[in-house]
Amino acid sequence: MTESTGRVIAVAGGTGFVGGAIARELARRGHRVIILSHRDQPPANASADVSAANASADAVEYRRADVTQPGSLALALAGVDALVISLAFPNSPIEAPRRGRTFEEVDAAGTEALAKAAVAAGVGRLVYISGAGAAQDAPRHWFRAKWRAEQAIRASGIPYTIFRPSWIYGRGDRSLNRFLGMGKWLPFIPQIGNGRQIVVPLFVDDIGNLAADALETPTVENATLEAGGPESLTMDQVLRRALRIARRRRPILHAPVALVKLMVAPLTLLPSPPMTPGAVDFIVQSAPVDTTALHAAFPRRLTPLDEALATYLGPRRAAV
């Protein structure tokens, strides 16, 4: 990869799980990072976590930018050389339409607003974190929303790189860690569905590296790349490996998808439901990817599942 140029790079969604990892890696490489978030104030550790990756505390700036309010975006992108978009509404994939937390309003319309603002602000480079399965005629609305977002990126005229990751995991994720956490007080690990859905687990630190690499690699301009780690596994296989590394003995108890959807359907009446039938479908979907083009573009080693899990679940895991 080429050496860092110390550019000003904004990360939309930089307080989130994936966006935060990208922001940390950009700061580590010497870029000035601007964290964009809808929150009025950053979470307590948001800027600290990113600045910890860089010797200079001045390397990180927090700016409020609500993608549902396009008027707030122009000022937020002032002086920005490149923009990374990694949007996720709170508690995603559990949508809350009455709170404006949907794939259409945040992922699709939010990215469209950011792309338009990026053009107006003279941003010179875009990286968008999409998702495996994004397509105009996809059967699920979240895939169609991601496609809308991708189209806005392509139509902007700004050089871009789009990543379509399979399933991203790591310290602080809300999927694998949530299920493992239940094993602390339950004699089993609950699993929705049969556990046979296919994922290609991508360590969150690796997507941070890939996004940063893309900004330093001219040959991946205007490219769309499916992204995943070095192994294709079922979700049950992922859970069993995580349990082994965490040294926990728990059986996996599967619940039928139809039954779970029936049970959570009434929760959609709440302003912020803890679970919805749509989220159940999202959780149990397979996410296969073809990483041939990714490896050709970025000849870096991606972290195997066991090695990555050991960094935060194993007996010698790094201190929190």
Secondary structure, 3 states (H helix, E strand, C coil): CCCCCCCEEEEECCCCHHHHHHHHHHHHCCCEEEEEECCCCCCCCHHHHHHCCCCCHHHEEEEECCCCCHHHHHHHCCCCCEEEECCCCCCCCCCEHHHCECHHHHHHHHHHHHHHHHHHHCCCEEEEECCCCCCCCCCCHHHHHHHHHHHHHHHCCCCEEEEEECEEECCCCCCHHHHHHHCCCCCCEEEECCCCCEECEEEHHHHHHHHHHHHCCHHHCCEEEEECCCCCEEHHHHHHHHHHHCCCCCCEEEECHHHHHHHHHHHHHCCCCCCCHHHHHHHHCCCCCCCHHHHHHCCCCCCCHHHHHHCCCCCCCCCC
